[in-house]
Every structure is written in C-alpha cells, then in structure tokens.
Amino acid sequence: MITPLQKARYEYAPKLPGMLRHGIADICVEEGDYTESVADQEKIKALFPLTYGKKEITFKKGTNTADAKKQVVGVILSGGQAPGGHNVVCGLYDALKAANGENVLYGFKNGPSGLLNDDFIEFDDEYINQFRNTGGFDIIGSGRTKLETKEQFAVAAEVCKKHGITAIVIIGGDDSNTNAAVLAEYFAQNNSGVQVIGCPKTIDGDLKNEDIECSFGFDTATKTYSELIGNIERDANSAKKYWHFIKVMGRSASHVALECALETQPNYCLISEEVAEKKMSFSQIADSIADSVAARAANGMNFGVAIIPEGVVEFVPEFAVLIHEINELLAGTKAEAFNALPTWAEKYAFIENGLTKESMEVFAILPQSIQQQLFLERDPHGNVQVSLIESEKLFSAMVKDKLEARRKEGKYNGKFNALHHFLGYEGRCAFPSNFDADYCYSLGYNAFMLIQYGYTGYLSKVSNLSKPAEEWVAGGMPITKMMNMERRHGEDKPVIKKALVDLNGKPFRYFEERRAQWAVETCYTYPGAIQYYGPTEVCDLTTKTLKLEKE
C-alpha cells in the first residue's frame, strides 16, 4: 500500500542541467586547469602520484567522443543517510541505460562492506522505480565501514574482477570520498581498470568549497528542521511560558544551525565557529543566553527559542583541548589498556594520570554520565561522540544557575522553565525537496558521464545551484583538490578538508546584523512544510544560505 504522496513522487521527473538534456550522444567534455590540493600539496601529491593534480572538467553540448564499451558499474551508499540518495542511484541508472541498454548497475548492500563481502543486487526498472524521488537509503542500505587498508583494496579488486566491474560510484561525505580517492589511487597503481567516482553527500553542509556549492541532503534536512522549529516557536508564542532549547545536527560545523536560524529567526542561536573565534567559555555562553532571557522577561515575555549546534561543546576552547587530549590518550594500543580496566574508578584514575591539570579541571565539572560518554563511546574514527553530549540540557542548566545568581543580586525577576529537543534523525530520510531531487538525480547522471569519459578519482560536480536547473553546470573535479593532512588516530592522514561556517560570509553577516533584535523581540517566522507542487518560488527555492552566498 503506497500513499498518494509516494505515488505522486514516483512520477516526478527530476530536472537536469541544460547541458545534460541533449542526450548522451550529444554531450562532450571540456577540460579546464590543472588542480592542486587545498593544503599540504607535496604530501598529498606523494600519496596520490597517479590521481593528483588532474584537470577540472565541464560537460558541454557537442559530439560525444568517449570510447563505446559496455559498462558494469557498482554503487555504494556510505555513511549517514541524507535525503536524495535514491535519486543519485536513479540518475546513474538512467544514464547507464540511456547510453547502452546492455550496461549494468550493481548496488552493493549496507555500505562499503557490501563490496568487501561481494553482497549486491542487480538493478532493473521495476526495482529502481520503487525508490524514485523518495527519502532514505533503503534501496540498498548504508554502512560506515571504511575502505582504507591494502587488504581491503585487494578484496575489492577481486570482487570487481569477478563481476567485470568497470567503475565504482561511492555516495558519501568527506570521509567516504577520501576513501574513494584512496581506492581510486590503488586501482590506478595496480592497473585494475576500475574507475572510482564520488558524489558529495551530507546534511551537515560541511562538504563544501569553491567547487561544491552544496552537499546533497542539506536543503531537505534544514527545511524539515525549520518546519519543526517554526512549529515550536508558534507553540512558545502561544503558551508564553517555556524556553525551548533545540539541538540540531551538525557535529563539526554549524551550517545546519545557521540555516535554521535564517529560516525561523529564533531568539538565540549559537554558532560553533564564532565560539571558537571569540574563545568563549562555557560561562560566557551561558551569560549571553541569560542576557536574552532576562531582556525578554523584563518585557513580560518569559518564553523563547534557542538553537544549539550538536558539536558546539567541542568548539569551546577549554573543552576542545580536553577532547584533543582524550583522543590522543586513547590512540593506538592505549585504548585497549583503558578498556581492559574493570571499574569506572580505575578508569578515572587512568584519566587523571593522562590529562593535564587544566583539562582535568574541566573534566571534573562534567556530570559522570557525560564523562563516561567521552571515554566509553567512540565514533568509527576513534573520536569522542560529541553528538551524545546533551548540550541543550547542559546550557539550559547553566543558564538557570546564571539567572538565579542574578535574581539574588536583584537583577532578574522573571520565570525560566526550559524544555529540550534534539532534531536529528527526523531530517535524514525525509522526502527530498524538489531541489534535492533534481540535484541528486543530476549528480548520478553526471557521475556516469565521468565514467564514460574515463575519469577516476573525481567527484561528480553540479554548480550554479542558486539558478534554475536549466542553468546548472555539470562537470567534475579531482577529489585530491579538496584534501589536506589531519591528525587521526594519532597519525597524520590525508582527508577532505571540512568547510566550517565563514564568519565573514554573507549568511553569517546577515544573521549577525539581526540577532540582537531577535534576542529581545519576538520575530519568529514559520517556514511550514516542504512544498512539492505549486509556484516555482515556493517549491523549487534553495536554502537561504545558498541564496545569500550567491547574491
């Protein structure tokens, strides 16, 4: 049984960039300049001798000069879900079949592990059509297995050889596309004949640079969160008795929080990058929120809304130092020694001996539950799972203490009742907006063009996204262009550089110019649900972030 909306979305025809609408036989390639990595050029070049520094490319209308051959392509969904992933697969499938009905697309199940386990399905029209323009990654599932060892690469090469696979498309975020670049280099060095193409996915919005204007899923996720925040704002303005602290996804960057603030105009929004820039302490952050609470209370408004990025605590200087020391303390075999200790008391003693006096003072003030989260629950990269820290509750508790101190001094006479929310998984598998449906389909279609023209170690790239789809520009860029060296597991590793919120950029400046008014007055806006049908200015609009960046 399918709902009317599902049925209607299956039938939606995604819009391609004008240059990809001519038919595959009439698409040619134009090469641009050679590239270099964003930093650490010599180190990155040494690690990627065969795939480093290649040219950027753009597709144009013209005679297709690619060699005609049967393509057998494997596709992998890697990492966390993001709206539109299904359409990347559908766009890739449609382009493959449009070029040659004999072409084949395999979907490796449950992420990169599907490639290692030789676990896949072969797509056909009937199966693909069930997932067009829908949310989620359930078409083949996803996973967080990292492709990073030579042993894994050798297995991948054997699986590809066994099935005659000519190319692999990896749909993922910065780490997944870093793995794609490393796999492409391995295949090139071993003359496997297998190309590797990446597609930029993450709702966090931090896979972004001068070439990649937006990662897919960001548009839909932020619109979904903004609808919910708008609903909460309406409720706050109706009941007039609660302060709502809303944590939103975005571990390493505050793009999601900033976009939601631009959409809904809350009374307060923390931006992690500003916290780091101004070296704000926990106490200073709590004071700044308390200022808004007190100012509104003085005007008889004992309610409000504050948006908190999930990773903000990591940007607080004293906490950032603590996190760094913890990651180093548990690097390599030291983690095994720590985990072998039978009691928390023994683990605590281990921690006291391993941290500096300053970091231990910060660690000691945290609730024990958070202390244990920092040490006992690590992410797949071995790092602290900052998202597990209930920062919305942490800050509301600190604000409450600040307000009580002000009350004793006769500087505050309002009421403060806090409610807490975490908006995360609600946005990762939503029905994609028209923008994400179009963008993702274009990324998949474009990925096939990169395969057909023989490129490897490239990211599928669609730009000029603030314009109508007809004016979008399709092409590709070497993944190594986005790389720098970073410290991971106690070692220097090549990784795609994350894009943080630019404090000099137009989106943040727009927010900065207005937040003082929002802090005191009730300026809420209510975006409402994502619209799929109706006027273009309603159902095809991009994010406010992208609009401001391209003005």
Secondary structure, DSSP 8 states (H G I E B T S, - for coil): ---HHHHHHHT------GGGSS-GGGEEEEEEEE---SS-HHHHHHH-TTTTT-EEEEEEES---S-----EEEEEEBSS--TTHHHHHHHHHHHHHHH-TT-EEEEETTTHHHHHTT-EEE--HHHHTTSTT--SSTTT--B-----SHHHHHHHHHHHHHHT--EEEEEE-HHHHHHHHHHHHHHHHTT---EEEEEEB-TT--S--SS----BTHHHHHHHHHHHHHHHHHHHHHH---EEEEEES-SS--HHHHHHHHHH--SEE--HHHHHHTT--HHHHHHHHHHHHHHHHHTT---EEEEEETTGGGGSHHHHHHHHHHHHHTSTTHHHHHHH--SHHHHHHHHHHHS-HHHHHHHHHS-HHHHHHHHH-B-TTS-B-GGGS-HHHHHHHHHHHHHHHHHHTTS------EEEEEESGGGTTS---HHHHHHHHHHHHHHHHHHHTT--SEEEEEE-TTS-GGG-EEEEEEGGGGEEEEEETTEEEEEE------TTSHHHHHHHHHHHHHHHS-------S---SS-HHHHS---HHHHHHT-
